[in-house]
Amino acid sequence: MIKWITESLRSGDADARRAVLTAAMIVVQGLCAAFYMGDTILDLDGSEPLAHLVLESLVATVLCLGVLFFMLELRRLLARMDQTKQGLRAAQGEMSAVIDTFFTRWGLTSAEREVGLLILKGVDNENIARIRGRAVGTVRAQSASIYGKAGVDGRAQLISVFMEELLATDGPA
């Protein structure tokens, strides 16, 4: 739990940070509500005026309503985060299928597919060579072969082919 909290606060995900802060508010308000309820019960012995009891009861009630509101908000927020993750997983699967379709259409070899995927991930030739245990010249030759089969002039145009597919709409924009 602590690991999730610290990762959420450091991440760029505003919803995750908001969920952590909402959970913290639930805890703080819950403790305050418990304090006021306990104090109100202890004051029922007649030592405090009625106005004091009414005020403490009102504060405890408002705090309980706040806890309820924050719990509903946290539930809605977690559901939205789950939907976003599911949508992202689906999009990643679809993009993977699109990449595979293009690679098959272009007739890329398995080595070219590996290099092509690393190119699309933004890895430079030197790092591709290191990752694959090959010479940089081999990676350059494979990259040139990929660009030729794809009908593009280089890395940027290759990436743009996939960006166009990703951003394509069914109708006019």
Secondary structure as UniProt FT lines:
FT   HELIX           2..10
FT   HELIX           14..42
FT   HELIX           43..45
FT   TURN            46..47
FT   HELIX           50..106
FT   HELIX           110..120
FT   TURN            121..122
FT   HELIX           125..132
FT   HELIX           136..150
FT   HELIX           155..167
//
